[in-house]
Structures are given as C-alpha cells and as structure tokens.
Amino acid sequence: MNILVLGSGGREHAIVWKLAQSKKITRIFIGPGNAGTSTLGTNLPVDPEDFQAVKKAVLEHHINMVVVGPEAPLAAGIHDFFMSDDSLKNIAVIGPDRSAARLEGSKDFAKSFLVRHNIPTAAYKSFDSSNIDQSLVFLKSLRPPYVIKADGLAAGKGVIILDDLDSAFQEVKAMLDGKFGAAGQKVVIEQFLKGVELSVFIITDGRSWKLLPEAKDYKRIGAKDTGLNTGGMGAISPVPFADHIFMGKVINRIIEPTMHGLAADRIVYKGFIFFGLINVEGDPYVIEYNARLGDPESEVIIPRIKSDLFDLLEGVAEGNLAEKNLETDNRFVTTVMLASGGYPGHYNKGKEISGLDQTDDCVVFHAGTRLSDGKVITSGGRVLAVSAWGKTMQEALDGSYRNARKISFEKIYFRPDIGFDLKLK
C-alpha cells in the first residue's frame, strides 16, 4: 500500500508521522512536504492544487490512497477530478468532494445549512454588491462587536471582528470591492457570540462516524490573546471544560444533526469534519465548519490517537468505518508553535535551525521548513510545533516549553502562555 499525503505543513507532518507507524503501509510520499516529512517518507515537488501534477505523481509511484491535507484542493474539486478520470477513479481519496467541501468553501452555504437543519449557530445574513446598502441596516440591528466574513476561502484572513459600526460597514464594502478577491464576492455578517472556542473533529465514511480527540488552539500572536490573528500559535488536548456533559450536547445538537443534514441534502461526505465551536455558558454553537483537520490542532490530537490511523482511513475508503477501532490516549498533549520574527506580518525566510537534535520526550512537527545543503532552514511564518505528553496539562506544557527553548533560529518567537485561560478550569 503506497500513500500520497498532499500538503507541506505541521498537519501533514503529523499525519505522516502517525501513518509511518502502520504496518500496513509500504511507502509514504508527500507532496510537496517539508524537512520533517522527508525523514519519514519521500517528498515530491508537487503542488496540491495542480491536479495534473498530482495525477502524474500518483501513476508514476503506484499510489493506492491520497490523503488531502489542506482545504484549497478540496474546495477546487480534487476528489471529483479523481472520480472523473478512468485512470484514477479506483484510487481512494480521503477528503470530501467539491459539493461536500462547500461546508468550508462557502460561509453562506454553511450558515444556510446550519439554519436549515436547526443546528445552533449565530444569527446571520449574507450580502453581495446588489444589496450592500442593506448590510448597513443589518449591522445597525446588531450589538457590537460586528463579525464580518468573506464567503469563500481567504487563507485564514477572511474573518474580521470590529467594534465600530462605520468601520464594519467600510470593511463590508472593502470585501465586496475585492479585498479578498473572489472569496469576497459575497459577505456574511453575523451576531457576535461570547464564549470560549474549541475544535471538535470526526472522521466519516458518509454513513458512520467516529469522534476524534478535541482541541483548543490559540490564534493571536501575543500573550493573553492579544495582537493579530495567526494560523495558530499553539494548542491543547483534551480541553478541560469539554467534559462528558458538554460533549454529549455537541454530539446530540451538532454532530448528529450535521450527519442527518448531509444525508437529507444528498451530500455524501467522506473524510474529516472539523467543527469550529464556541462554548456559550455551557452550550455549544457552531462558528464554522472545515473540511479537513486543523493546524496546529493536528499536532495535539493525532499524538493522542493510539490505534492505527491508516485503519480508520481504510474504513473511510471501503465504507466500513463502523467496524474499525479508535483508541485514544487519556494523557494531555500540548504544542507550542515556533514562529519567524515579524509573523504574521513581514518575516524573513532561509534561517538555519539548530537544536533539533537536542530535544527529548517530545515530537517536533515541521510546519514551515525545508532542506538546503543538508541543513534545515525556515521557509514560513510558523516554523515548528513542539508537542509533548503529560499526565496533566501543566506537565505537557512544561515538556513543550522545555524543548522549545532548546531550538533556535534567528528572531525565533513563541507565545509564552499557551493554556493560560484553562489552568484554573
């Protein structure tokens, strides 16, 4: 069994790290991968959004299964591309088709789906250039802060929260005027919900599903959740407040209605579903859906999966996921993201990384690295995720931070307070 994992970040390294432990897999290829994945499989110079290049790699390396890491190829229809090609249609693709991927690819589609199937979410309305004036009327009906979202994929930058009404209206106009390109041709404005966010994940074969470990990530660049949003500066799993009572509500009010809704809408969904949730006084609400695993959440939830991840993926491909076993480690796993100085603004690449060989009792997932003349160098804003286990959250955090301090590169930065808001909960 040969597998191709598409993507180049920490999520993909975590997936490859876990798949490499399976005895059922012969070879793992990663397109394009990073310096970390190169130690576990074979990196290929393949752009996940170049479907013809993916096809060439699949046929050349006799790939039996493709695991799609990032959202863009899913929204662009890579699953459909495989199904419509006679030479590819018998190759398993782990990730939903274009119709199902609209849960992430279109905020308007996701919100209408949630409302149609009575799944708890914030009140909202959608607008385009034809009714932009009505957006101001709706904004005035809401209490600040105002949540404004570009309808399509905007590389994690398409959600803006503002306190000032005039600034909110100007942001709506900027989005519709092309600030985020085609992603902003439609804009969703929604009610602000106050609470604590968390991420919940399932894997599904279109009929049955299994609940993966949940996580809480930290998006802001600065301590105590200050500064600009990032792709994620750290994460924790399990989430202390997500006890059996809360998770029972998540299953009954959100996961089951989502699966019933997909069936009712005749959408066959195969792959991972990421539920971006918020805990509002003990009740879960859906902020967003994602059609893949999260990052840096993958770097804490995948190390908590004790059973064979390939077994679950095979269950998705063969439609017998219900028969597969999922065993979860009860220990905490935390990850701390090491970032390039200046991120999420301007930052320099190509900085040599040292100290990787000094770490212990942890796993370092590569997020933005590459090899150059035998050296590991930085190639992104988020560079490495240092994940550690512990019987308590604090023990795991101690392991992550102890090892983070052993690694260095020019202008290295990491948040010093991951988990700060959970320590007393």
Legacy VTK file of the C-alpha trace (Angstrom):
# vtk DataFile Version 3.0
C-alpha trace
ASCII
DATASET POLYDATA
POINTS 425 float
0.000 0.000 0.000
1.512 3.298 -1.159
0.070 6.550 0.196
0.419 10.143 -1.001
-0.213 12.889 1.567
-0.813 16.297 -0.015
0.404 19.393 1.829
3.506 20.852 3.445
2.599 21.979 6.970
2.520 20.751 10.527
-0.799 18.999 9.953
0.674 16.945 7.133
3.822 16.113 9.122
1.606 14.894 11.984
-0.440 12.731 9.610
2.701 11.267 8.035
4.287 10.691 11.461
1.270 8.622 12.520
0.889 6.753 9.225
4.577 5.787 9.352
3.733 3.705 12.436
1.323 1.491 10.482
2.495 -1.956 9.415
0.024 -1.920 6.520
1.773 0.836 4.579
4.630 0.119 2.182
5.715 3.633 1.200
4.633 7.176 2.049
5.018 10.043 -0.414
4.381 13.679 0.469
3.630 16.456 -1.984
5.404 18.752 -1.510
6.207 18.033 2.159
8.892 19.699 4.275
12.189 18.901 6.012
10.375 16.920 8.696
8.326 14.738 6.368
11.466 13.896 4.380
12.669 11.771 7.324
9.523 9.617 7.200
8.809 9.282 3.503
9.646 10.649 0.064
8.923 14.293 -0.703
7.716 15.044 -4.224
7.782 18.513 -5.869
4.013 18.524 -6.343
1.621 21.453 -5.896
-1.591 20.030 -4.336
-3.661 22.425 -6.459
-2.067 21.266 -9.717
-4.265 18.237 -10.335
-2.398 17.117 -13.451
0.876 17.088 -11.492
-0.833 15.111 -8.716
-2.132 12.631 -11.304
1.341 12.175 -12.766
2.818 11.503 -9.314
0.037 9.064 -8.406
0.501 6.990 -11.548
4.299 7.143 -11.513
4.596 5.993 -7.893
1.707 3.491 -7.943
-0.244 5.326 -5.243
-3.227 3.470 -3.740
-4.577 6.236 -1.473
-4.371 10.043 -1.436
-4.840 11.936 1.840
-5.659 15.598 1.199
-4.325 17.823 3.979
-5.199 21.457 3.058
-8.581 22.910 2.170
-7.842 24.573 -1.188
-7.575 21.379 -3.317
-10.753 20.033 -1.705
-12.714 23.191 -2.483
-11.297 23.105 -6.027
-12.603 19.557 -6.508
-9.625 17.202 -6.355
-11.898 14.363 -5.227
-14.179 14.977 -8.245
-11.112 15.086 -10.512
-10.106 11.595 -9.393
-13.629 10.191 -9.724
-13.987 11.501 -13.282
-10.660 10.118 -14.525
-10.636 6.480 -15.656
-7.008 6.009 -14.582
-7.650 7.470 -11.091
-11.222 6.605 -10.152
-10.291 3.443 -8.252
-7.767 5.272 -6.062
-9.103 6.213 -2.627
-9.196 9.939 -1.869
-9.519 10.889 1.802
-11.325 14.207 1.703
-14.796 15.314 0.561
-15.840 16.108 -2.994
-16.490 19.693 -4.095
-20.169 19.613 -3.127
-19.421 18.454 0.421
-16.384 20.749 0.760
-18.755 23.736 0.426
-19.192 23.386 4.190
-15.816 25.130 4.372
-15.563 26.689 0.940
-18.646 28.889 1.343
-19.593 30.585 4.619
-23.021 31.366 3.170
-23.621 27.708 2.267
-22.505 26.576 5.726
-24.716 29.083 7.543
-27.774 28.206 5.461
-27.069 24.503 6.099
-26.876 25.126 9.853
-30.109 27.095 9.946
-31.938 24.656 7.656
-31.080 21.748 9.933
-31.638 23.570 13.231
-28.029 23.373 14.349
-27.067 26.038 16.926
-25.181 28.954 15.344
-25.106 32.751 15.430
-27.809 34.734 13.631
-26.605 35.981 10.247
-27.375 37.489 6.852
-25.455 37.393 3.579
-24.865 40.273 1.184
-23.375 40.939 -2.230
-22.830 44.051 -4.340
-26.529 44.166 -5.271
-27.746 44.738 -1.704
-24.773 46.361 0.002
-26.940 49.134 1.462
-28.995 46.533 3.329
-25.830 45.364 5.069
-25.701 48.653 6.979
-29.309 48.168 8.087
-28.447 44.696 9.396
-25.278 45.927 11.106
-27.351 48.554 12.940
-29.655 45.797 14.224
-26.716 44.069 15.935
-24.797 44.921 19.066
-21.046 45.349 18.632
-18.627 43.780 18.068
-19.508 43.016 14.453
-18.388 39.778 12.794
-17.734 40.078 9.041
-16.705 37.094 6.941
-15.676 36.712 3.315
-17.831 33.930 1.875
-15.006 31.954 0.256
-11.546 30.730 1.241
-9.239 33.615 2.117
-6.193 31.832 3.570
-7.435 32.279 7.126
-7.664 36.072 6.785
-11.289 36.449 5.769
-12.858 36.938 9.213
-12.821 40.448 10.685
-14.246 41.477 14.085
-14.757 45.209 14.661
-16.310 47.314 17.429
-17.122 50.416 15.382
-20.220 50.460 13.152
-18.743 52.712 10.458
-15.533 50.666 10.321
-17.615 47.497 9.995
-19.571 48.912 7.053
-16.355 50.085 5.379
-14.945 46.558 5.802
-18.029 45.062 4.130
-17.554 47.426 1.188
-13.833 46.650 1.003
-14.513 42.908 0.859
-17.156 43.301 -1.830
-14.769 45.619 -3.701
-12.187 42.851 -3.998
-10.085 42.964 -0.813
-10.046 39.139 -0.768
-10.608 38.622 -4.480
-13.265 36.105 -5.474
-13.581 34.964 -1.833
-15.295 38.262 -1.016
-17.890 38.369 -3.793
-20.372 37.585 -1.044
-20.071 38.661 2.600
-21.603 37.083 5.697
-22.376 39.286 8.691
-23.252 37.511 11.904
-24.056 38.018 15.544
-21.063 38.001 17.895
-21.081 35.123 20.361
-19.135 35.487 23.606
-17.523 32.355 24.994
-14.525 30.030 24.742
-13.734 28.391 21.418
-12.716 24.789 20.799
-12.279 22.443 17.860
-14.064 19.102 17.554
-13.267 16.535 14.854
-14.867 13.461 13.372
-13.886 11.061 10.618
-16.713 9.675 8.486
-17.288 7.256 5.614
-20.532 9.023 4.690
-22.704 6.870 6.934
-20.982 6.174 10.236
-18.550 8.431 12.061
-16.012 8.317 14.871
-15.191 11.108 17.304
-11.531 12.114 17.370
-9.896 13.972 20.296
-10.944 17.615 20.667
-8.548 20.567 20.980
-8.296 24.252 21.765
-5.922 26.391 19.739
-4.577 29.907 20.251
-4.809 32.196 17.216
-3.486 35.544 18.451
0.216 36.310 18.109
0.583 37.900 21.539
0.298 36.775 25.156
-3.176 36.750 26.738
-4.717 36.575 23.245
-3.560 39.992 22.049
-2.351 41.196 18.664
-3.042 39.940 15.165
-4.602 36.618 14.257
-2.287 33.868 13.029
-2.671 30.355 11.714
-2.346 29.170 15.310
0.401 29.604 17.920
-0.287 26.511 19.997
-2.936 24.010 21.068
-4.060 21.745 23.899
-5.926 18.428 24.016
-8.069 17.370 25.797
-9.980 20.581 26.555
-10.726 20.678 30.303
-14.250 22.124 30.016
-15.255 19.651 27.275
-16.491 17.048 29.763
-18.967 14.252 29.024
-21.941 16.575 29.613
-20.695 19.233 27.195
-19.576 16.691 24.601
-22.958 14.979 24.896
-24.520 18.270 23.793
-22.023 18.522 20.933
-22.926 15.047 19.706
-26.704 15.423 20.085
-27.095 19.018 18.936
-24.319 19.375 16.348
-22.612 16.218 15.077
-25.680 14.002 14.659
-27.791 16.804 13.081
-24.902 17.570 10.720
-24.738 13.950 9.561
-28.530 13.767 9.221
-28.467 17.090 7.340
-25.863 15.879 4.868
-27.932 12.752 4.226
-31.114 14.798 3.819
-29.367 17.088 1.336
-27.994 14.034 -0.503
-24.405 15.057 0.128
-22.024 12.115 0.518
-19.226 13.256 2.792
-16.087 11.122 3.154
-13.186 12.347 5.236
-12.680 14.617 8.226
-15.124 17.223 9.502
-13.753 19.972 11.732
-16.396 21.687 13.872
-15.223 25.129 14.984
-17.324 25.581 18.133
-17.816 28.110 20.903
-18.931 27.295 24.433
-21.527 29.892 25.409
-22.388 29.379 29.079
-22.211 25.605 28.728
-23.942 25.336 25.352
-22.068 24.647 22.068
-22.625 26.752 18.946
-21.056 26.266 15.515
-18.802 29.092 14.368
-17.635 27.316 11.230
-17.088 24.003 9.507
-13.784 22.953 7.981
-13.447 20.079 5.525
-10.122 18.800 6.889
-8.113 18.545 10.082
-6.895 21.711 11.784
-3.413 23.091 12.255
-1.994 23.278 14.955
-4.789 21.083 16.351
-3.497 18.075 14.397
-0.236 18.343 16.305
-2.079 17.561 19.559
-4.975 15.334 18.500
-3.016 12.922 16.286
-0.464 12.106 19.042
-3.465 11.132 21.230
-4.678 8.507 18.727
-3.285 5.162 19.916
-4.847 2.961 17.229
-3.715 2.670 13.621
-4.691 5.845 11.715
-4.435 4.015 8.404
-7.087 1.573 9.643
-9.506 4.496 10.001
-8.620 5.888 6.574
-9.153 2.441 5.072
-12.563 2.366 6.764
-13.453 5.642 5.030
-12.301 4.329 1.662
-14.112 0.981 1.987
-17.235 2.298 3.708
-16.819 0.110 6.806
-15.582 2.668 9.320
-18.093 1.399 11.901
-16.078 -1.826 12.119
-12.800 -0.035 12.852
-11.277 0.577 16.262
-10.364 4.013 17.627
-8.378 4.083 20.853
-7.429 7.394 22.466
-4.604 8.222 24.874
-6.021 9.821 28.044
-2.911 11.930 28.602
-2.703 15.621 27.709
-0.799 16.708 24.625
0.212 20.332 24.124
2.025 22.032 21.273
3.889 25.330 21.139
4.465 26.908 17.726
7.871 28.426 16.999
7.441 31.311 14.556
9.626 33.582 12.465
10.132 37.070 13.908
7.657 39.519 12.366
4.986 36.901 11.659
2.070 37.289 10.842
3.426 40.402 9.123
6.652 40.532 7.143
9.281 37.959 8.063
12.475 36.591 6.544
13.000 33.010 5.381
16.075 30.855 4.970
17.286 30.983 8.593
19.220 27.932 9.764
17.574 25.968 12.583
19.696 24.421 15.336
18.950 22.326 18.401
16.546 19.861 16.827
18.837 17.019 17.836
18.792 18.197 21.469
15.063 17.637 22.099
13.729 14.693 24.107
10.413 13.257 25.282
8.531 15.221 22.616
7.882 15.265 18.899
8.751 18.293 16.786
6.417 18.711 13.826
7.732 20.816 10.934
5.337 23.460 9.641
7.486 25.825 7.587
10.875 24.233 6.897
12.938 22.928 4.018
16.305 21.329 3.461
19.170 23.324 1.957
22.651 21.816 1.560
21.819 19.272 4.243
20.660 21.926 6.706
17.128 22.541 7.982
16.099 26.159 7.332
12.966 28.216 7.833
10.549 28.592 4.918
7.419 30.006 6.538
5.945 32.136 9.288
5.021 29.226 11.511
8.131 27.048 11.527
7.933 24.222 14.082
5.351 22.809 16.526
6.787 21.260 19.681
4.358 18.651 21.044
4.697 16.871 24.380
2.640 14.483 26.510
1.815 14.771 30.199
-0.457 13.303 32.866
-1.626 16.880 33.472
-1.897 19.853 31.150
0.881 21.619 33.044
3.213 18.634 32.744
2.651 18.547 28.983
3.197 22.324 28.709
6.404 22.040 30.712
7.625 19.461 28.184
6.705 21.605 25.191
8.354 24.735 26.563
11.453 22.941 27.871
12.100 21.585 24.382
11.111 24.799 22.606
13.919 26.564 24.455
16.452 24.065 23.063
15.693 25.061 19.462
16.959 28.265 17.907
16.977 30.262 14.693
17.315 33.963 14.013
14.453 36.017 15.534
12.639 32.936 16.852
9.363 33.744 18.632
6.795 31.707 20.543
3.935 32.584 22.841
4.839 32.095 26.499
1.317 31.432 27.768
-0.409 28.642 25.823
-3.196 27.303 28.037
-3.256 30.427 30.227
-7.054 30.601 30.216
-7.580 26.938 31.131
-5.242 26.402 34.040
-7.858 27.097 36.690
-10.653 25.250 34.867
LINES 1 426
425 0 1 2 3 4 5 6 7 8 9 10 11 12 13 14 15 16 17 18 19 20 21 22 23 24 25 26 27 28 29 30 31 32 33 34 35 36 37 38 39 40 41 42 43 44 45 46 47 48 49 50 51 52 53 54 55 56 57 58 59 60 61 62 63 64 65 66 67 68 69 70 71 72 73 74 75 76 77 78 79 80 81 82 83 84 85 86 87 88 89 90 91 92 93 94 95 96 97 98 99 100 101 102 103 104 105 106 107 108 109 110 111 112 113 114 115 116 117 118 119 120 121 122 123 124 125 126 127 128 129 130 131 132 133 134 135 136 137 138 139 140 141 142 143 144 145 146 147 148 149 150 151 152 153 154 155 156 157 158 159 160 161 162 163 164 165 166 167 168 169 170 171 172 173 174 175 176 177 178 179 180 181 182 183 184 185 186 187 188 189 190 191 192 193 194 195 196 197 198 199 200 201 202 203 204 205 206 207 208 209 210 211 212 213 214 215 216 217 218 219 220 221 222 223 224 225 226 227 228 229 230 231 232 233 234 235 236 237 238 239 240 241 242 243 244 245 246 247 248 249 250 251 252 253 254 255 256 257 258 259 260 261 262 263 264 265 266 267 268 269 270 271 272 273 274 275 276 277 278 279 280 281 282 283 284 285 286 287 288 289 290 291 292 293 294 295 296 297 298 299 300 301 302 303 304 305 306 307 308 309 310 311 312 313 314 315 316 317 318 319 320 321 322 323 324 325 326 327 328 329 330 331 332 333 334 335 336 337 338 339 340 341 342 343 344 345 346 347 348 349 350 351 352 353 354 355 356 357 358 359 360 361 362 363 364 365 366 367 368 369 370 371 372 373 374 375 376 377 378 379 380 381 382 383 384 385 386 387 388 389 390 391 392 393 394 395 396 397 398 399 400 401 402 403 404 405 406 407 408 409 410 411 412 413 414 415 416 417 418 419 420 421 422 423 424
